[in-house]
Amino acid sequence: HISRRNISWIMRRNLSAHVWGILKEAGKIAYGLGFKLYAAGGMIRDVMLGQNSIDIDLVVEGDGIKLATAMSEAFQVKIRKYQQFGTAQVIFSEDLTIDIATARVEFYAYPAALPQVESSSLHQDLYRRDFTINAMAVCLNDKKFGSIVDFFDGRDDLDQGLIRILHNLSFIEDPIRILRAIRFEQRYGFEIEKQTLNFLKEAVRQEVLAKVTPERIWEELKHILVEKEASRMLRRLEELKVWPFIFPGVNYWEVDPVLRDLAGSVDLIKEWGFWVPTEKWLPYLIALLHWSNPETARQICERYHLSKRQTEKALAALYGWRETVAMIWKSPEDVKLSQLAKQLMTMPRESYPMLLAILEEDWIKDRFRQLLNTIMDSKPSINGKYIKSLGYRPGPVFKETLEALWQERLDGNIVNEAEEKDFVRKYLARLTEGAVKC
Ligand code: ATP
């Protein structure tokens, strides 16, 4: 029983020694200042699930800014203060930031001695949260270090695998929670609790999501699109009739088969070494827009303020995938490698997983891999530097020349560096001669 009420041993096991040390010390500092300190939210959920958590979210009954300042002095690290909200961030490193929030408290009600019962201010802080599994806290003060505060039976829901809201108006109050419920449900293989599901459906029927700004939706959507189970989440958005509020005009069922295969395809492309993802969400966005008409796709990109470059990638993939797939399917006798390479280069790398998913069968996927390998291996050994050394000024001519060279390499007409240089010199001479003639 005691071990269920105190999870200090689970924390010890699942947190890094560094974070554990910080939490211990933070509890002591808070105690010295006469504050009660808790770790709360997603971190407690993850620790209980046996996962390491990097998001650390502390709630202080007292003065959060004062505590953050004392911590930054003790650990010799920087802080960011948000005075008007009573919140602060203690920045330990690029990967480790601790958020500290103040749970409002009447100071005179809590003299230095810590009261035995959890106060209502912590309750209020936790009550504002989304689901019971995200609304647990753990005390960090010395003697009670590790004891759980679980007003809403989050632990039972965690054991049973249930996503449950804290009150009936939760989805109306903040419709983003609809997306979050789906995300957590699919991430952990949980279920949305029956009543909660009814409230969710009712909120969707009342079109509450139409009132949320695209910026907030996009923030949450990006979280979804980088999750391992992103495809299941997207499917669930469709099932629960949320999809049209998020991707208006996009027909989910047209892209369902490709989405289902996408996570595996992303892994394959990575395994083959062709793409190191920077914007991990982009392959999913590209895939889910590829059947849409260009105007719809453009509007979605605009709605979520995608950059010009990202929008161009989505549209290039949308325009080019049919032709690309058709060419990959052709037998090598019917299509020259250089033609194929040229076509493939019009496609952004973030569309490779989608192409792979469309190709479906293993043997043709393998051909795609060989093709990418050949293209990469044929990359010329000289680059723009060499052209510069010939006295040309950087410009569009560079790209054109290097592309032409790559084509020749692919078709096996050029096999070594000397031939590459020779080709480039002649090609440039011809180009400039043409320009003079014009
Ligand atoms: P993840 O593992 O995806 O980071 P998380 O639960 O840590 O999940 P955050 O978005 O970092 O997610 O939120 C931290 C905590 O803040 C949550 O655990 C939850 O308690 C609370 N929270 C976040 N968003 C909301 C919301 N829209 N409504 C209510 N509470 C929220």
Residues whose N, C-alpha, C, O or C-beta is under 5 A from the ligand:
A	BS01	ATP	G41 G42 M43 D55 R128 R129 D130 N134 A135 D174 I176 R177
